[in-house]
Amino acid sequence: MSHILGIDVGGSGVKAAIVDTENGEFVSEKIKYATPQPSNPKNVGKVLNQLIDDFSWKYKVVGCGFPSIIKDDICLSAANIDNSWVGVDLCRYFEKTTKCRAVFVNDADAAGIAEMNFGAGRRKMGTVLLLTLGTGIGSGLFRDGRLVPNTELGHLLYKKSVFEHYASNSARKKKQLSWRAWGAELNTYLNHIELILNPDLIILGGGVSKRFDFFEKYLKVNCELVPASMQNNAGIIGAAIMAK
Ligand code: BGC
């Protein structure tokens, strides 16, 4: 069974599609709902059930990307999702709520897995970092193709808070920054990342990666820098691959 439903729970949207895990392609339409507010387990559960219905997926296995640190299935952080998730056993919660079994993985780790398997990171050795620029900044770090899970490089300290409050796509929108102004913040962030990690390749993901040509000229890094080839679909695809 290579077709798996992948779900990507994000701070602003919950997206899903059935993925062919042999080639990373969608074999269904993609369905997206706004993340309910407050984004607590009860409200998000309604959206998850709706998606299971939309795809007639009851009693089957699901891969789910989730915007938090996840260890032994337990949600350990909640930067862009309701705080009441912290401490929840995500797999148990999912099975109880939807009657489907699920594999949970950090959303940026999922996006990285997709890009490493079928996208911009394919066959890339060395240190590869996938950054998702969305509501927050997520990071998926790989060394010679192996994931180092649960890195939180959007949370490196910067100015009075953390980098994701300055260089994420939501920061650009909220502060109505020009591409040049936002590009400067993103460049500061990437330079900081380079200083501490020395990656060989940085892949920029998230919805804004499809506009890479708008801000590429403001970014000056030493390593190779490319946009994600699956853009905002990578999280869905990687979650499905993990479940497989
Ligand atoms: C969370 C990460 C997540 C990222 C992208 C951050 O705020 O802490 O776990 O990967 O947002 O959603």
Boltz pocket constraint, residues with backbone or C-beta under 6 A from the ligand:
constraints:
  - pocket:
      binder: B
      contacts: [[A, 9], [A, 10], [A, 11], [A, 66], [A, 67], [A, 68], [A, 69], [A, 77], [A, 78], [A, 79], [A, 80], [A, 106], [A, 107], [A, 108], [A, 109], [A, 132], [A, 134], [A, 135], [A, 136], [A, 137], [A, 138], [A, 139], [A, 151], [A, 152], [A, 154], [A, 164]]
      max_distance: 6.0
